[in-house]
Amino acid sequence: MTWLVTGGAGYIGSHVARCFLESGRDVVVLDDLSSGHREFVPERARFVEGSAVDPKAVEAALRGADGEPVTGVVHLAGFKYAGVSVDRPLHTYEQNVTAMQVLLDRMLDAGVPRFVFSSSAATFGTPDVDLVTETTPTLPESPYGETKLIGEWLLRDVGRVHGLRHTSLRYFNVVGSGFPELYDTSPHNLFPLVLKALTSGGVPQVRGTDYPTPDGSCVRDYVHVLDIARAHVAAAAAMEEGRQLERVYNLGSGSGLSVLQIMDAVARVTGIPFEPEITDRRPGDPARIVASGKLAARDLGWANTHSVDDMVASAWAAWSRVSGSDPGPA
C-alpha cells in the first residue's frame, strides 16, 4: 500500500511520512519546499517537488512506484500561520482552499478513495468552554482557520456525493521531535522561539501573565509530534480496514499546560536557568484552549503519550544537533 503525504518535507509532515514507512507502507511525498526541507524527506519515500495547487504535480504524485493510484492521501501541505494569514488572505485561500479543490479533483479522476486531512484547532476560534470537543461550535477568527474549516466542508461534500472515505484531525500546539534530524523550523512557534533565545544568549519571552489561569499565563494543548503523526497512520489503517470513522477528531491532551509551565520545563530539562521576560499580552490570545481527545482514543486508539519533559527533551536534542549546542543530560 502506498500513501501520498502532501507537505511531507515539513516538520509535521516528515514525521508523518516516516511513521507511515515504519508501519510497512510505501510513501510518496509532494512538497514545493516553500517552508519544508528536502533533507527532511525520508530516503525511502518517492519525492515529487511541486505544489498541491498544480494539477500536473498532483497527478504525478498520485501514482505509486508501480504506476497504480496510491491507496490514499494524507494532506498536510498548506499555509499555516494564522497571524500572517490576516495580512495575506488571498495567498492563504489559494494555498489552503484552491489546493484542496485541485487535490480532490485529481484524486477523483485517479480513483483514489481515502483522505486524511490535517486540520487545525484554529477552526474553533476562541471557544468559551473549558474543554473543546468535536461538537464545540467552529468560529474561526483568521483566514487560516477559515480555510481549514472550508477544507473540512469540501471533504464532507465530496464524500457525500462521491463516496470518498475521509476524516479530519484537528490539533493544537505540536512540539518535540521523534527523530534527531527533524525539528521545528517555524519562526512563530513557542518551542523554537524559546530554544533559539537560549542558544543565542537571549531571554525567552512570555506574552502576558495576567490571564485568569492558575499562574496567569496562557494555557494551551501541547502534543508531541510523534503522537500526532501516529494518529494519521491510525486513521489511514482504519480506512484500509473499512472501519467507520467520525468526520472530525480532536487530538487534545484534555489538560493543557501553561506557558510558564513550559518555561519551567525548558529550564529543568536543558539545565539552563533563566527568568523569562514578561511582556504585554498578544492581542487576541485567549486565556485557555484545551481539547478532549476521547473520540480519537475510542476510534483510533490515540493517546498523548509524552510528558512535558519528553517534549522539551526531544525538541532540545534535535535543536542542539542543528545549532551545535550541548544538549546536556536530556
C-alpha positions as CSV (number, residue, x, y, z in Angstrom):
1,M,0.0,0.0,0.0
2,T,1.2,3.5,-0.9
3,W,0.1,6.8,0.7
4,L,0.7,10.2,-0.6
5,V,1.8,12.7,2.1
6,T,1.5,16.3,0.9
7,G,3.7,18.7,2.8
8,G,5.9,15.7,3.7
9,A,9.1,17.8,3.8
10,G,7.8,19.9,6.6
11,Y,8.2,19.5,10.4
12,I,5.0,17.6,11.0
13,G,4.7,16.1,7.5
14,S,8.1,14.5,7.6
15,H,7.3,12.8,10.9
16,V,4.0,11.5,9.3
17,A,5.9,10.2,6.3
18,R,8.4,8.3,8.5
19,C,5.7,6.8,10.7
20,F,3.9,5.6,7.5
21,L,7.1,4.0,6.3
22,E,7.7,2.4,9.8
23,S,4.2,0.9,9.5
24,G,5.2,-1.0,6.4
25,R,3.5,1.2,3.9
26,D,5.2,2.9,0.9
27,V,5.2,6.7,0.8
28,V,5.1,9.4,-1.9
29,V,5.9,13.0,-0.7
30,L,4.6,16.1,-2.5
31,D,6.1,19.3,-1.4
32,D,7.1,22.6,-3.0
33,L,9.8,23.2,-0.4
34,S,8.5,26.8,0.3
35,S,8.7,26.0,4.0
36,G,9.8,22.4,4.0
37,H,13.3,20.9,3.7
38,R,14.4,18.4,1.1
39,E,16.7,16.7,3.7
40,F,13.6,16.0,5.9
41,V,12.1,13.7,3.2
42,P,12.8,10.1,4.1
43,E,15.2,8.3,1.7
44,R,12.7,5.5,1.1
45,A,10.0,7.9,0.0
46,R,9.4,8.9,-3.6
47,F,9.7,12.7,-3.8
48,V,7.7,14.9,-6.2
49,E,8.7,18.6,-5.9
50,G,5.7,20.7,-6.6
51,S,2.6,22.4,-5.1
52,A,-0.8,20.9,-4.4
53,V,-2.1,23.9,-6.4
54,D,-0.5,22.5,-9.5
55,P,-2.7,19.8,-11.1
56,K,0.2,18.2,-13.0
57,A,2.3,17.9,-9.9
58,V,-0.6,16.3,-8.0
59,E,-1.2,13.9,-10.9
60,A,2.4,12.8,-10.8
61,A,2.3,12.3,-7.0
62,L,-0.9,10.3,-7.0
63,R,0.9,7.4,-8.7
64,G,2.9,4.8,-6.8
65,A,6.1,3.3,-7.9
66,D,4.2,0.7,-9.9
67,G,2.2,3.3,-11.7
68,E,-1.1,2.4,-9.9
69,P,-3.0,5.0,-7.9
70,V,-1.9,5.5,-4.3
71,T,-4.0,3.9,-1.6
72,G,-4.9,7.3,0.0
73,V,-3.8,10.8,0.7
74,V,-2.7,12.5,3.9
75,H,-2.9,16.2,3.3
76,L,-0.7,18.4,5.4
77,A,0.5,20.9,2.8
78,G,-0.7,24.5,3.2
79,F,-0.1,27.9,4.6
80,K,-0.3,27.6,8.4
81,Y,0.5,30.9,10.1
82,A,-2.8,32.3,11.5
83,G,-1.4,35.7,12.3
84,V,0.3,36.2,8.9
85,S,-2.8,34.9,7.1
86,V,-4.7,38.1,8.2
87,D,-2.3,40.1,6.1
88,R,-2.2,37.6,3.2
89,P,-5.7,36.3,2.8
90,L,-5.5,35.7,-1.0
91,H,-2.3,33.7,-0.6
92,T,-3.8,31.7,2.3
93,Y,-7.0,30.8,0.4
94,E,-5.0,29.8,-2.7
95,Q,-2.7,27.5,-0.7
96,N,-5.4,26.0,1.5
97,V,-8.6,26.1,-0.4
98,T,-7.6,26.0,-4.1
99,A,-5.0,23.3,-3.3
100,M,-7.7,21.2,-1.6
101,Q,-10.0,21.6,-4.6
102,V,-7.2,20.6,-7.1
103,L,-6.2,17.7,-4.9
104,L,-9.7,16.3,-4.6
105,D,-10.4,16.8,-8.3
106,R,-7.3,14.9,-9.3
107,M,-8.0,12.2,-6.7
108,L,-11.4,11.5,-8.1
109,D,-10.1,11.2,-11.6
110,A,-7.4,8.8,-10.4
111,G,-9.8,6.7,-8.3
112,V,-8.0,7.3,-5.0
113,P,-10.7,6.5,-2.3
114,R,-9.2,7.7,1.0
115,F,-8.3,11.0,2.6
116,V,-6.9,12.0,5.9
117,F,-6.9,15.8,6.4
118,S,-4.6,17.6,8.8
119,S,-6.9,20.3,10.0
120,S,-6.5,22.7,12.9
121,A,-7.8,23.9,16.2
122,A,-7.9,27.3,14.6
123,T,-11.3,26.3,13.3
124,F,-12.7,26.9,16.8
125,G,-11.5,30.5,17.1
126,T,-11.8,31.5,20.8
127,P,-14.1,28.9,22.4
128,D,-15.9,29.9,25.6
129,V,-15.7,26.4,27.1
130,D,-13.1,24.8,29.4
131,L,-12.8,21.7,27.3
132,V,-13.2,21.7,23.5
133,T,-15.0,18.7,21.9
134,E,-15.9,17.9,18.4
135,T,-19.3,19.5,18.9
136,T,-17.9,22.8,20.1
137,P,-19.0,25.5,17.6
138,T,-16.5,26.4,14.9
139,L,-16.0,30.2,14.8
140,P,-12.6,30.8,13.1
141,E,-11.0,34.2,13.6
142,S,-8.4,34.2,10.8
143,P,-8.2,33.3,7.1
144,Y,-6.1,30.4,8.2
145,G,-8.8,29.0,10.5
146,E,-11.5,29.8,7.8
147,T,-9.6,27.9,5.1
148,K,-9.1,24.8,7.3
149,L,-12.8,24.8,8.0
150,I,-13.6,25.2,4.3
151,G,-11.3,22.2,3.6
152,E,-13.4,20.1,6.0
153,W,-16.6,21.2,4.3
154,L,-15.2,20.3,0.9
155,L,-14.3,16.9,2.2
156,R,-17.8,16.4,3.6
157,D,-19.5,17.4,0.4
158,V,-17.2,15.3,-1.9
159,G,-17.5,12.4,0.4
160,R,-21.3,12.5,0.3
161,V,-21.5,12.7,-3.5
162,H,-18.6,10.5,-4.5
163,G,-18.2,8.1,-1.6
164,L,-14.7,9.3,-0.6
165,R,-13.7,7.9,2.8
166,H,-12.3,10.7,4.9
167,T,-11.6,12.2,8.3
168,S,-10.1,15.4,9.6
169,L,-7.7,15.7,12.5
170,R,-7.8,18.9,14.5
171,Y,-4.9,19.6,16.7
172,F,-3.3,22.4,18.6
173,N,0.4,23.0,19.5
174,V,2.7,20.4,18.0
175,V,6.1,20.1,19.7
176,G,9.1,17.9,20.2
177,S,10.9,15.7,17.8
178,G,10.7,12.0,17.0
179,F,13.9,11.8,15.0
180,P,17.1,13.8,15.9
181,E,17.4,15.3,12.4
182,L,13.8,16.6,12.3
183,Y,13.0,19.8,14.2
184,D,10.5,22.6,14.2
185,T,11.8,25.5,12.0
186,S,8.8,27.8,12.4
187,P,9.6,31.4,13.2
188,H,6.3,31.7,15.1
189,N,6.0,28.6,17.4
190,L,6.9,28.7,21.1
191,F,9.4,25.9,21.3
192,P,11.8,27.1,18.6
193,L,11.5,30.7,19.8
194,V,12.4,29.7,23.3
195,L,15.3,27.4,22.3
196,K,16.6,30.0,19.8
197,A,16.7,32.6,22.5
198,L,18.5,30.3,24.9
199,T,21.2,29.3,22.4
200,S,21.8,32.8,21.1
201,G,22.2,34.4,24.5
202,G,18.8,35.9,24.6
203,V,15.9,35.6,27.1
204,P,12.7,33.8,26.2
205,Q,9.5,35.9,26.4
206,V,6.1,35.3,28.0
207,R,3.4,37.3,26.4
208,G,1.2,38.2,29.4
209,T,0.9,36.8,32.9
210,D,-2.4,38.5,33.9
211,Y,-4.8,35.9,32.4
212,P,-7.5,34.2,34.5
213,T,-5.4,31.0,34.8
214,P,-3.7,29.4,37.8
215,D,-0.3,31.1,37.1
216,G,-1.6,34.0,35.0
217,S,-0.1,32.7,31.7
218,C,-2.0,31.3,28.7
219,V,-2.9,27.6,28.9
220,R,-2.7,25.5,25.7
221,D,-2.7,21.9,24.4
222,Y,0.8,20.8,23.7
223,V,1.1,17.4,21.9
224,H,4.2,15.6,20.9
225,V,4.7,15.4,17.1
226,L,5.1,11.6,17.2
227,D,1.6,11.2,18.8
228,I,0.2,13.5,16.0
229,A,2.0,11.5,13.3
230,R,0.8,8.2,14.6
231,A,-2.8,9.4,14.7
232,H,-2.6,10.0,11.0
233,V,-1.3,6.4,10.5
234,A,-4.1,5.0,12.7
235,A,-6.7,6.9,10.7
236,A,-5.3,5.5,7.4
237,A,-5.2,2.0,8.8
238,A,-8.9,2.3,10.0
239,M,-9.9,3.3,6.5
240,E,-8.0,0.5,4.9
241,E,-9.8,-1.9,7.2
242,G,-13.2,-0.4,6.2
243,R,-14.0,0.9,9.7
244,Q,-16.4,3.8,10.0
245,L,-14.8,7.0,11.3
246,E,-16.2,10.3,12.5
247,R,-15.9,13.3,10.2
248,V,-13.5,15.1,12.6
249,Y,-11.4,14.2,15.6
250,N,-9.6,16.4,18.2
251,L,-6.2,15.4,19.2
252,G,-6.1,17.0,22.6
253,S,-4.5,16.3,25.9
254,G,-7.5,17.1,28.0
255,S,-5.5,19.0,30.5
256,G,-3.1,21.5,28.8
257,L,0.0,23.3,30.0
258,S,0.6,27.0,30.8
259,V,3.4,29.0,29.1
260,L,5.1,29.4,32.4
261,Q,5.0,25.6,32.9
262,I,6.7,25.2,29.6
263,M,9.4,27.7,30.6
264,D,10.0,25.8,33.9
265,A,10.3,22.5,31.9
266,V,12.8,24.1,29.5
267,A,15.0,25.3,32.3
268,R,14.8,22.0,34.1
269,V,15.5,19.8,31.1
270,T,18.2,21.9,29.4
271,G,19.9,22.7,32.7
272,I,20.0,26.4,31.6
273,P,18.5,28.5,34.4
274,F,16.7,31.6,33.2
275,E,13.9,34.0,34.2
276,P,11.7,34.7,31.2
277,E,11.0,38.3,30.2
278,I,7.3,39.2,30.8
279,T,5.9,41.3,28.1
280,D,2.4,42.6,27.2
281,R,-0.4,40.3,26.1
282,R,-0.5,39.5,22.4
283,P,-3.8,40.8,21.0
284,G,-6.5,38.1,20.5
285,D,-4.8,35.4,22.6
286,P,-7.5,33.5,24.6
287,A,-6.6,32.5,28.2
288,R,-7.2,28.8,27.7
289,I,-7.7,26.4,24.8
290,V,-7.7,22.7,25.7
291,A,-9.4,19.9,23.9
292,S,-10.6,16.4,24.7
293,G,-9.1,13.5,22.8
294,K,-11.7,11.0,23.9
295,L,-13.2,10.3,20.5
296,A,-9.8,9.8,19.0
297,A,-8.9,7.4,21.8
298,R,-12.1,5.4,21.2
299,D,-11.8,5.1,17.4
300,L,-8.0,5.5,16.7
301,G,-6.5,4.1,19.9
302,W,-4.9,7.5,20.2
303,A,-3.2,8.9,23.3
304,N,-1.0,11.8,24.2
305,T,1.9,9.6,25.4
306,H,4.7,12.1,26.1
307,S,5.2,14.1,29.2
308,V,6.2,17.8,29.0
309,D,9.8,16.8,29.9
310,D,9.7,14.3,27.0
311,M,8.5,17.0,24.7
312,V,11.2,19.5,25.7
313,A,14.0,16.9,25.8
314,S,13.3,15.7,22.3
315,A,13.0,19.2,20.9
316,W,16.2,20.3,22.7
317,A,18.2,17.3,21.4
318,A,17.1,18.0,17.8
319,W,17.7,21.7,18.1
320,S,21.1,21.2,19.7
321,R,22.1,18.9,16.8
322,V,21.4,21.8,14.4
323,S,22.7,24.7,16.5
324,G,25.8,22.9,17.8
325,S,24.7,23.4,21.4
326,D,25.4,20.8,24.1
327,P,22.0,19.1,24.9
328,G,23.3,18.1,28.3
329,P,21.7,15.2,30.2
330,A,18.5,15.4,28.3
